[in-house]
């Protein structure tokens, strides 16, 4: 199984993850976590998915327009989205939540 994320996802994660982990009481180095994650989740350059921006926005803008790169990547690669974000539900792509991923690997 392969995992992908738009290149902007890592920048967002580096910006927001430390505060999120702290808020949830998780004592882990966010930078180290992201460095390890980059070994598993391949970053997709914007040039690959930019052409699908308008189509992705049509599907998700009413919910959260900032999520369009994730949707565009999934559309380009023909793969489902692994998310806990309900904004992706009903966008026309299959979505997997973490509990479903865990069942798949069990």
C-alpha positions as CSV (number, residue, x, y, z in Angstrom):
1,X,0.0,0.0,0.0
2,X,1.3,3.5,-0.9
3,X,0.4,6.8,0.8
4,X,0.6,10.2,-0.8
5,X,0.0,13.8,0.2
6,X,0.2,17.2,-1.6
7,X,3.4,19.0,-1.0
8,X,1.6,21.7,0.9
9,X,0.4,19.2,3.5
10,X,3.8,19.0,5.2
11,X,4.2,22.7,5.4
12,X,0.7,22.9,7.1
13,X,1.6,20.0,9.4
14,X,4.9,21.7,10.4
15,X,2.9,24.9,11.2
16,X,0.0,23.4,13.1
17,X,1.0,20.0,14.5
18,X,3.1,21.2,17.5
19,X,0.2,23.2,19.0
20,X,-2.2,20.4,18.2
21,X,-0.1,17.8,19.9
22,X,0.5,20.0,22.9
23,X,-3.3,20.7,23.2
24,X,-4.0,17.0,23.2
25,X,-1.3,16.3,25.8
26,X,0.8,14.2,23.4
27,X,4.5,14.5,24.3
28,X,6.3,13.9,21.0
29,X,8.6,15.9,18.9
30,X,6.4,17.0,16.0
31,X,9.4,17.6,13.7
32,X,10.7,14.1,14.3
33,X,7.3,12.7,13.8
34,X,7.0,14.5,10.4
35,X,10.5,13.5,9.3
36,X,9.5,9.8,9.9
37,X,6.2,10.3,8.2
38,X,7.9,11.6,5.1
39,X,9.6,8.3,4.7
40,X,6.2,6.6,4.4
41,X,3.9,9.3,2.8
42,X,5.2,10.5,-0.5
43,X,4.9,14.2,-1.2
44,X,3.3,15.1,-4.5
45,X,4.4,18.3,-6.2
46,X,1.8,20.9,-7.1
47,X,2.6,20.6,-10.8
48,X,1.0,17.2,-10.8
49,X,-2.3,18.2,-9.4
50,X,-2.7,21.9,-10.1
51,X,-4.6,21.2,-13.3
52,X,-7.4,19.8,-11.2
53,X,-7.8,22.8,-8.9
54,X,-11.1,24.0,-10.3
55,X,-12.7,20.6,-10.4
56,X,-11.6,19.9,-6.8
57,X,-12.8,23.2,-5.7
58,X,-16.2,22.6,-7.2
59,X,-16.4,19.4,-5.1
60,X,-15.1,20.7,-1.8
61,X,-15.2,24.6,-1.7
62,X,-18.6,24.7,0.0
63,X,-17.1,22.7,2.9
64,X,-13.4,23.8,3.1
65,X,-11.8,25.3,0.0
66,X,-8.3,24.9,1.7
67,X,-8.6,21.2,1.3
68,X,-8.6,21.2,-2.5
69,X,-5.0,20.0,-2.9
70,X,-5.7,16.8,-1.1
71,X,-8.8,16.2,-3.2
72,X,-7.0,17.1,-6.4
73,X,-4.2,14.6,-5.6
74,X,-6.6,11.8,-4.9
75,X,-8.4,12.6,-8.2
76,X,-5.2,12.7,-10.1
77,X,-3.9,9.4,-8.6
78,X,-7.3,7.7,-8.6
79,X,-7.0,6.8,-5.0
80,X,-9.1,7.2,-1.8
81,X,-8.6,9.8,0.8
82,X,-7.6,8.8,4.4
83,X,-9.2,11.4,6.6
84,X,-11.1,12.1,9.8
85,X,-12.3,15.3,8.2
86,X,-16.0,15.0,7.2
87,X,-15.5,17.8,4.6
88,X,-14.3,15.1,2.2
89,X,-17.4,12.9,2.5
90,X,-19.7,13.4,-0.5
91,X,-17.0,14.7,-2.8
92,X,-17.3,11.8,-5.1
93,X,-14.1,10.0,-3.9
94,X,-13.9,7.1,-1.6
95,X,-12.8,8.0,1.9
96,X,-11.2,5.9,4.6
97,X,-11.2,6.8,8.3
98,X,-8.4,5.6,10.6
99,X,-10.6,2.9,12.2
100,X,-11.3,1.5,8.8
101,X,-7.6,1.5,7.9
102,X,-6.9,-0.3,11.2
103,X,-9.4,-3.0,10.2
104,X,-7.8,-3.3,6.8
105,X,-4.4,-4.0,8.3
106,X,-5.7,-6.3,11.1
